[in-house]
Each structure stands twice: as C-alpha cells, then as structure tokens.
C-alpha cells in the first residue's frame, strides 16, 4: 500500500491554531500514489463484473416481463390470476399480457367441440359379438346380470314396464359466454362459463357421464318401451334438456350441443317376444295402409280431389256445438259440393242443377203461355177450350210411349188386353237408352 507522509507536529504551529484551518493557511494536499498492477487488475475486473451483472439483470427483467405475454389460440380461452385472484375477464384468441409466474398464473381452457360416448345402458358384448349384427347375436345367459349388463327401465300410466338397451353419444363444449347467474347476494350477477368451469369442474367427462346417466334414467321412467325402441331420438332430446338443466344448476359452464341415441335394442333374452310384436305391428301397418288406400279410392270416385276438404268440413259439422258453427260448416259443405266436387257426387249435383234449371225454365214457359191464353180466354172462352183440347190430343197421339186403343163406333163388345205389347215395351226401352246415351255428362 502506498504511504501518506505524516503531518508536522502540532508543536511546530503557533498555539491556538489548527493545522490547515487558520486564517491564511491552506489544507495540506493528499497525495495518492498509483496502484500496483495486481490491485489495478483486480479493480478493473470488479468494475467490469459489476457492469456485466447489471446487463444480465436488465435482460433478465426484460425476459421476465416478456414471459407474461399470453398467446391464445383459436378454440381456447385463458384464465389469468394475479396473487391468487382473477385478473380481469378470460383472455380470448389473440395476444395479451399478464403478470408472469409466480405473481400471476395462466390456465388454458379449450372451447372446441368434444365427444363422449355413454355405454352404461348398452349390451355387454364380447369383442367377437361387437363385429356382428345384433340380429346374429344370442344371449349368453337366460337373464341379465345387473353388474355387467346395462339397461333402462320404462314405465307409463298404463303400467308399461320393460327393459331396453340404449347407446348415447354426446357432443359438448365449454361455453365462452358470460351469463346472468343470479344469487341471493347479487340477483344480477354475471359470470363467464369458462370461470365456472375452471372453478367447479375437475374431471369434466366423469361429471358429464354421471349427469347424462341420471337424466336418461329419469326420462326412460316416463317413456313407453315402444317410444324408446322406435323413436329413441325423442328420448335423447329429452335427456339433453334435463341434463343441461342439471349442468346449469351445478354451474359447470358446459354446454350440450347434441345428445343422440344411435342405437336402442331389446334384451337378447326377449328376442322372440319382440319379434312377435314387430310382426304384428307390421301387419297392422299393412292393413291400415290398404284400408287408407281403399278409402281414398272410394272417396275420389265419389267426390274427386275435393274429398279431403269435404271430409274436414263434415268433421267440423260433427264437432260443432252451436248453431252458428253448424251453419258455417253446412255452407262450406254446400260450396265444396257445388264448385269443387267431381266424381259421382259431382255428377249428380250437376245433373240436379240442370234438372232444376229445366224445371224452372218449363215453369216459366207455362206461366208465359198461361198469361198469353188469359187474354184470349177473356175474349172467347169456348174457342180457347177447343184449341187447348186439340193441342192436348195432338200431344197425346204424338207420344210414342202412350198405348192407344181405337174403339169402333156402335155398341159392340170390346176386349182390351191389360198387358202392354212386348214390341211396344222393347221399342220404348230402346228409345230410353238412346236418350240417356245422348245426355251431356
């Protein structure tokens, strides 16, 4: 180490004066000697290390801050917490920033569509039987084993109790919407479904499978075996509604997109009984179809295409409970028959209309003739009687259908045959048939 020269002794100064502080005195200069090479190198190394450490710390701080960048892909959202509490709304697809760990934490939640199969109520089939059609599979035992064979129990008010198997396929996703979740403390509380899912669901498929099973058992207990067998899709829709209600009550944030029942089947032990029912139902459907076809054919022959609205109008008339409704139905029936009906009924109606018009025309003509004779009759009644009698006789003798007998003059015996001459009957029938053939249809 370099030495600094000692100061002069105080005895050399006048009494009462301090070294370097008296008036006119100057402070003694401190003379530093240069460091030796080893110490100088050490000092430079320490100075360089200090600057390098500051540079490293700077980049560490930059890297720490950059690690808080949140890149959210399509089909997912990210929940961000800061010191254990949620930091704002869930981050949607895009780039954002949050406090890095351990100040903040990020949890990714997928919102894509997912699938789940529920086979809890399906047949317990071996690997070999799974490759076969169910019609080729036979029961391995006379009864079902509740430990391995899943099934649903059906029931209704008529006492229908049966066992059916059914498969269920579920499509679901975690909703990224924000909904009103009312509570006693805050009736207008709004919570994101993603937050509810992250807080309340640990194993989504296990939870969802349990909810679907409960809903299926409840809906099957309200359904007949015929519906579950032939219209399982209707049961699956009811299961979806019930399960979604349960998921909303549990605040899971899970949204069911579709619940489908790809297969439903009867127990293999009851194959013969179900086949008998199927055959009977098929025969019933065949007979009903044949009866409907015959009914339609006859109605078309009677009224033509107008039979459908005519049938509906007749049903309305049968169901009418007041006079106004009955009158309206009758008017509708009359309108259909007069304007739209064809076939046998339409032909008869049109023929009746023509006959009515002819009767009216003939009557009006008789009235006109009567009015014409009335004036002549007042002038000369005897002449009018003779003219009318002559006209009546001419018409009578001209009518070929009238049998005429000519009586000789005098009081001679006359024998009259009551029966008509067969030749006259034959001629009259020919004329009648010819007239009907010439009538407009």
Secondary structure by P-SEA (a helix, b strand, c coil): cccccccccccccccccccccccccccbbbbbccccaaaaaaaaaaaaaaaaaaaaaaaaaaaaaaaabbbbcccbbbbbbccccccccccccccccccccccbbbbbbbccbbbbbbcccccccccccccccccccccccccccccccccccccccccccbbbbbbbbbbbbbccbbbbbccccccbbbbbaaaaaaaccccaaaaaaaaaaaaaaaaaaacccccccccaaaaaaaaaaaaaaaaaaacccccccccccccccccccaaaaaaaaaaaaaaaaaaaaaaaaaaaaaaaaacccaaaaaaaaaaaaaacccaaaaaaaaaaaaaaaacccccaaaaaaaaaaaaaaaaaaaaaaaaaaaaaaaaaaaacaaaaaaaaaaaaaaaaaacccbbbbbbcccbbbbbbbccccaaaaaaaaaaaaaaaaaccc
